[in-house]
Amino acid sequence: MMFGKEVKVFMKGQAKESYLLLKSRTDKEAQSLLNSIERVTKILKNNPQFGDPIQKRLIPNSLTKEGIQNLYRIELSNFWRMLYTIEGTQIEILVFVLKIMHHKEYNKLFSYK
């Protein structure tokens, strides 16, 4: 609960695919990432603004074309990143996890060198 509103966390698109792929694996890296994702998901239910906010001018065009107006980043284990956005109504706060990716993919998405 935040501001008296229920917080719900959803995996969407690429994040959902990555999460399901990780769940199908049994190696240590996948298990470490799953534990990290589960830990962060619990934190987001209590504090949706836990992640580092990304400046609006830095949000990749591919995400702004989807209507994303705010974006947050969380560092996961093994140099992976989670990107999410927050939407809300008068009744609830919705957190949509958009991407779960390795740092190299993250750098490519944001055109970092």
Summary of the structure (lengths in Angstrom):
residues: 113
radius of gyration: 14.0
end to end distance: 38.9
largest distance: 42.1
contacts: 307
relative contact order: 0.22
helix: 42%
strand: 32%
